[in-house]
Amino acid sequence: MENKDSQHKREEEELDSAAEQKETQFVYEDDNKDDQAVEAVNEEEAEQEEERKEAPTSQTPAGSSGGRNGGKAWIAVSAILAVVLIIVLIKPPFGAGSKAVATVNGVKITKDKLYDSLVEQGGKSTLDNMITNELIDQAADDAKVTVTEADVDKEIENLKKSFGSEDEFNQALAQYGMTVDSLREDAEVQVKIRKILEPQAKVTDDDIKKYYDENKASMSTPEQIRASHILVATKAEAEDILKQLKAGADFATLAKEKSTDTGTKDNGGDLDFFAKGTMEAAFEDAAFALKKGELSGVVQTSYGYHIIKKTDEKPASTPTLEEKKEDIKYQLVTQKVSELSSDWMADLKAKAKISNTLDPAAAEESPAASSAASPAASAEASNAAQ
């Protein structure tokens, strides 16, 4: 229920933030994998932004959640890859592809035809991705890197932080037809690359303190309150509800029965915590003026008439360096790994012997001599240099 100017401004800031995240977070994903998958993600995000601009504003006073696009981009990339990898499962072994997978007026569509069509549409990028994953696996073996369930759990938890809640994270997975299990497979690759390159991504205590000092303001949490509301169309309705509440009626029960805000009514009108600058001025002024547990009078906004109840509050706070140290270190290491990964991946491919029948030109770029350096040799040389 924020005003339109502030809403548009915040949406632009969210898109800028998402663009920055996509440049720094998970950049160490395979560059072959990025070309087609990320292009599709960008197109979808553009479509979603157009829909968001055209759609009517939600009736809930709660502001829209921001900073989610970076995480959604990774989920979307993973979903696209999961779909395109189906190609390799369809090809039958050695001439068994004449079996029909469909018929049209008695005319067969065979497995071979289906496979050839899928290869034409996405086979090259799928095979490129498989080649890259094999190189990463070999490099991980050479570096004696192992990935545990705890490692993957941590990667997923860091991804979840880019969403406002567990529900929003699950909604993003559902949107792209994914499950946590399928996402975990992609997270495992991320962890392998991180562990291989992390020894080269040196982060000092001075780096951490510098980042903390420069970003302390953005880490701070402003004063927040938690409130519930009941929204109705007319002042008379609101006054009647207020009278019932003052007589002892349960707020959550009336919200479920009377409120026209479909986004909050089933939760008893709960808006969760919010800071100043999130809501329309009239709603926000009334809510912040309340004491904990107190009811407002009838508050009019562009959405209708509200009764507000303040349910909790949090004072403004700034985390200490010690409290944020591990989070900052993780973020700085991730950034450095991102910077290192492009050259590292290119070096792996340049030194590997790769045969690629779907892209002969790419195979020709790989060393043809049997003495070509393997990923193991590359890793040993890197270790020796350190």
C-alpha positions in Angstrom: 0.0 0.0 0.0 2.9 2.3 -0.7 2.6 5.2 -3.1 3.3 4.5 -6.8 6.4 6.7 -7.1 8.2 5.0 -4.2 7.0 1.6 -5.5 8.5 2.2 -9.0 11.7 3.6 -7.5 12.1 0.5 -5.3 11.4 -1.8 -8.2 14.2 -0.1 -10.2 16.5 -0.5 -7.3 15.6 -4.2 -7.0 16.4 -4.8 -10.7 19.7 -3.0 -10.4 20.5 -5.1 -7.3 19.5 -8.2 -9.1 21.8 -7.3 -12.0 24.7 -6.8 -9.6 24.0 -10.1 -7.9 24.0 -12.0 -11.2 27.4 -10.6 -12.1 29.0 -11.7 -8.8 26.9 -14.6 -7.5 27.4 -18.0 -9.1 29.5 -16.5 -11.9 31.7 -19.5 -11.6 29.0 -21.6 -13.2 30.1 -23.1 -16.5 30.4 -20.4 -19.2 28.9 -22.7 -21.9 25.9 -23.3 -19.6 25.4 -19.6 -19.3 25.1 -18.7 -23.0 21.6 -20.1 -23.7 20.3 -20.7 -20.2 20.9 -17.2 -18.8 19.6 -15.6 -22.0 16.4 -17.5 -21.4 16.3 -16.3 -17.8 16.9 -12.7 -18.8 14.0 -12.9 -21.3 11.7 -14.4 -18.7 12.7 -11.7 -16.1 12.0 -9.0 -18.7 8.6 -10.5 -19.3 7.9 -10.7 -15.5 8.9 -7.0 -15.1 6.5 -6.0 -17.9 3.7 -8.0 -16.2 4.6 -6.4 -12.8 4.3 -2.9 -14.3 1.0 -3.7 -16.0 -0.6 -5.6 -13.1 -2.8 -3.8 -10.6 -1.2 -3.0 -7.2 -1.9 -5.6 -4.5 -4.4 -4.7 -1.9 -2.1 -5.6 1.0 -0.3 -2.7 2.6 2.9 -4.8 2.7 5.6 -3.8 0.2 6.7 -6.2 -2.4 9.8 -8.4 -1.5 13.0 -7.3 -3.1 16.4 -8.8 -3.8 15.1 -12.1 -5.0 16.1 -12.0 -8.7 19.6 -13.2 -8.2 18.5 -16.4 -6.5 15.7 -16.9 -9.0 18.2 -16.6 -11.9 20.2 -19.4 -10.5 17.1 -21.6 -10.0 15.9 -20.8 -13.5 19.3 -21.7 -15.0 19.2 -25.0 -13.2 15.7 -25.7 -14.4 16.6 -25.1 -18.0 19.6 -27.4 -17.7 17.5 -30.1 -16.1 15.0 -30.0 -19.0 17.7 -30.0 -21.7 19.5 -32.9 -20.2 16.6 -35.1 -21.0 18.0 -35.3 -24.5 20.8 -37.7 -23.5 18.3 -40.1 -21.9 16.2 -40.5 -25.1 18.8 -41.8 -27.6 18.4 -45.6 -27.8 21.5 -47.8 -28.1 22.8 -48.7 -31.5 20.0 -48.8 -34.0 17.1 -49.4 -31.5 15.7 -46.0 -32.3 13.1 -47.0 -34.9 10.5 -47.6 -32.2 7.7 -45.1 -32.5 7.2 -42.7 -29.7 4.1 -41.3 -31.4 2.0 -41.8 -34.5 0.0 -39.3 -36.6 -2.6 -40.9 -38.8 -0.6 -44.1 -38.8 2.7 -42.3 -39.6 5.4 -43.1 -37.0 7.5 -40.5 -35.1 10.5 -42.6 -34.0 12.9 -42.2 -31.1 15.6 -41.4 -33.6 13.6 -38.5 -35.1 12.8 -37.2 -31.6 16.4 -37.4 -30.6 17.7 -35.7 -33.7 15.2 -32.9 -33.2 16.2 -32.4 -29.6 19.9 -32.4 -30.5 19.2 -29.7 -33.1 17.4 -27.6 -30.5 19.7 -27.9 -27.5 22.1 -30.8 -28.0 25.2 -28.8 -28.4 24.8 -26.8 -25.3 23.8 -29.9 -23.3 26.9 -31.7 -24.5 29.1 -28.7 -23.7 27.7 -28.7 -20.2 28.4 -32.4 -19.7 31.9 -31.9 -21.0 32.4 -29.0 -18.6 31.0 -31.0 -15.6 33.3 -33.9 -16.4 36.3 -31.5 -16.4 35.2 -30.1 -13.1 34.8 -33.7 -11.7 38.3 -34.6 -12.9 39.8 -31.4 -11.4 38.0 -32.1 -8.1 39.5 -35.7 -8.0 42.9 -34.3 -8.8 42.7 -31.7 -6.1 41.3 -34.4 -3.7 38.1 -32.3 -3.2 35.1 -33.9 -1.7 31.6 -32.4 -1.3 29.6 -33.4 1.8 25.9 -33.1 2.4 26.7 -30.4 4.9 28.5 -28.4 2.2 25.5 -28.6 -0.1 23.2 -27.7 2.8 25.3 -24.5 3.4 25.1 -23.6 -0.3 21.4 -24.0 -0.4 21.0 -21.9 2.8 23.0 -19.1 1.3 20.8 -19.2 -1.8 17.7 -19.0 0.4 19.0 -15.8 2.0 18.3 -14.1 -1.3 14.6 -14.8 -0.7 12.5 -13.2 1.9 11.2 -16.5 3.4 11.1 -20.3 3.0 7.7 -19.9 1.2 9.1 -17.5 -1.4 12.1 -19.9 -2.0 9.7 -22.8 -2.5 7.5 -20.7 -4.8 10.5 -20.0 -7.0 11.3 -23.7 -7.2 7.7 -24.5 -8.1 7.6 -21.7 -10.7 10.5 -23.4 -12.6 9.3 -26.9 -12.1 12.1 -27.8 -9.7 12.5 -29.5 -6.4 15.1 -29.0 -3.7 16.7 -32.3 -4.7 17.2 -31.2 -8.3 18.6 -27.9 -7.1 21.0 -29.7 -4.8 22.7 -31.4 -7.8 23.6 -28.0 -9.2 24.7 -26.7 -5.8 27.1 -29.6 -5.6 28.9 -28.4 -8.7 29.1 -24.9 -7.2 30.7 -26.3 -4.1 33.3 -28.3 -6.0 34.4 -25.2 -7.9 34.5 -23.1 -4.7 36.6 -25.7 -2.9 39.1 -26.1 -5.8 39.6 -22.3 -6.1 39.2 -21.3 -2.5 42.9 -21.7 -1.6 43.7 -19.1 -4.2 41.0 -16.7 -3.0 42.8 -15.1 -0.1 40.7 -12.9 2.2 42.4 -11.2 5.1 41.0 -9.7 8.4 41.8 -6.3 6.9 39.7 -7.1 3.8 36.8 -8.1 6.1 37.1 -5.0 8.3 37.3 -2.7 5.2 34.1 -4.3 3.8 32.3 -4.0 7.1 33.2 -0.3 7.5 32.1 0.5 3.9 28.9 -1.4 4.2 27.9 -1.0 7.8 24.9 1.2 7.0 23.4 -1.4 4.6 23.8 -4.1 7.3 21.9 -2.1 9.8 18.3 -2.9 10.5 16.0 0.1 11.0 13.2 0.2 13.5 10.5 -2.2 12.6 7.0 -3.0 13.8 4.7 -5.9 13.2 1.1 -5.3 12.6 -2.1 -6.9 11.5 -5.0 -5.2 9.6 -8.5 -5.6 8.5 -9.4 -3.9 5.2 -12.9 -3.2 4.1 -14.6 -1.1 1.4 -16.6 1.5 3.4 -16.0 3.6 6.5 -19.3 2.3 8.0 -18.0 -1.3 7.8 -14.8 -0.3 9.4 -16.5 1.5 12.3 -18.7 -1.5 12.9 -15.7 -3.9 13.0 -13.9 -1.5 15.4 -16.9 -1.5 17.7 -16.8 -5.3 17.7 -13.1 -5.4 18.5 -13.5 -3.0 21.4 -16.3 -5.2 22.7 -13.8 -8.1 22.9 -14.1 -9.8 19.4 -11.0 -11.6 18.2 -9.0 -9.6 15.7 -7.7 -12.6 13.7 -11.2 -14.2 13.5 -12.7 -11.0 12.2 -9.9 -10.5 9.7 -10.6 -13.9 8.2 -14.3 -13.2 8.0 -14.4 -9.6 7.0 -11.1 -8.4 5.4 -10.9 -7.9 1.6 -7.1 -8.3 1.6 -6.8 -11.8 0.2 -3.0 -11.7 0.8 -3.3 -11.5 4.6 -6.8 -12.4 5.7 -6.1 -16.1 6.1 -3.2 -15.2 8.4 -5.5 -13.1 10.6 -4.4 -9.9 8.8 -0.8 -10.3 9.7 1.6 -8.1 7.7 4.8 -9.3 9.4 7.6 -6.8 10.3 8.0 -3.7 8.2 10.1 -0.5 8.4 9.2 3.1 7.7 9.0 3.9 4.0 7.3 0.6 3.2 3.6 1.6 3.4 1.4 4.5 2.3 1.9 7.4 4.6 -1.5 7.3 6.3 -1.2 3.6 7.1 2.4 3.9 8.3 1.8 6.9 10.5 -1.1 5.3 12.2 0.7 1.9 12.7 3.9 3.4 14.1 2.0 5.7 16.5 0.5 2.6 18.2 1.7 0.9 21.3 2.2 -2.8 21.3 -1.2 -4.5 21.4 -3.1 -1.3 20.7 -5.8 -0.8 18.0 -6.0 2.1 15.6 -9.1 4.0 14.7 -10.4 3.8 11.2 -7.6 4.6 8.7 -8.3 5.5 5.1 -5.9 4.8 2.3 -6.2 4.4 -1.5 -7.1 0.7 -0.8 -10.1 1.4 1.4 -10.6 1.6 5.2 -8.3 -0.2 7.7 -8.3 -1.2 11.3 -4.7 -1.8 12.4 -3.4 -3.7 15.4 0.3 -3.4 16.4 1.5 -6.8 17.6 5.3 -6.5 18.0 8.3 -4.2 17.5 12.0 -4.3 16.9 14.4 -1.4 17.7 17.0 -0.3 15.1 20.2 -2.3 15.3 23.6 -2.5 13.8 25.5 -5.9 13.9 29.0 -5.9 15.2 32.0 -6.8 13.0 32.3 -10.1 15.0 28.7 -11.0 14.3 29.1 -10.4 10.5 32.7 -11.7 10.1 31.9 -15.1 8.8 29.1 -13.9 6.4 31.4 -11.2 5.0 34.3 -13.7 4.5 32.0 -16.1 2.7 30.8 -13.3 0.4 34.3 -12.0 -0.3 35.6 -15.5 -1.0 32.7 -16.1 -3.4 33.5 -12.9 -5.3 37.2 -13.9 -5.6 36.3 -17.4 -6.8 34.0 -15.8 -9.3 36.9 -13.7 -10.6 39.2 -16.7 -10.8 36.8 -19.2 -12.3 36.6 -17.9 -15.9 40.4 -18.2 -16.5 40.5 -21.5 -14.6 37.8 -23.0 -16.7 39.3 -21.8 -19.9 42.6 -23.3 -18.8 41.0 -26.6 -18.1 39.4 -26.8 -21.5 42.6 -25.6 -23.3 44.7 -28.3 -21.8 42.2 -31.2 -22.0 41.8 -33.6 -24.9 38.2 -33.3 -25.9 36.3 -35.0 -28.7 33.0 -33.4 -29.5 31.1 -34.8 -32.5 28.4 -32.1 -32.2 31.0 -29.3 -32.4 34.1 -30.4 -34.3 35.5 -26.9 -34.4 35.6 -26.8 -30.6 37.3 -30.2 -30.5 39.9 -29.0 -32.9 40.9 -26.3 -30.5 41.8 -28.9 -27.9 45.3 -30.3 -27.9 45.6 -33.3 -30.3 48.9 -34.6 -29.1 48.8 -37.4 -26.6 51.2 -35.5 -24.4 48.6 -32.7 -23.8 48.3 -31.7 -20.2 45.4 -33.3 -18.3 43.3 -31.6 -15.7 45.5 -33.4 -13.1 48.7 -31.9 -14.6 47.0 -28.5 -14.6 46.1 -28.8 -10.9 49.6 -30.0 -10.0 51.1 -27.0 -11.9 48.8 -24.7 -10.0 49.7 -26.2 -6.7 53.3 -26.0 -7.5 52.9 -22.3 -8.3 51.4 -21.7 -5.0 
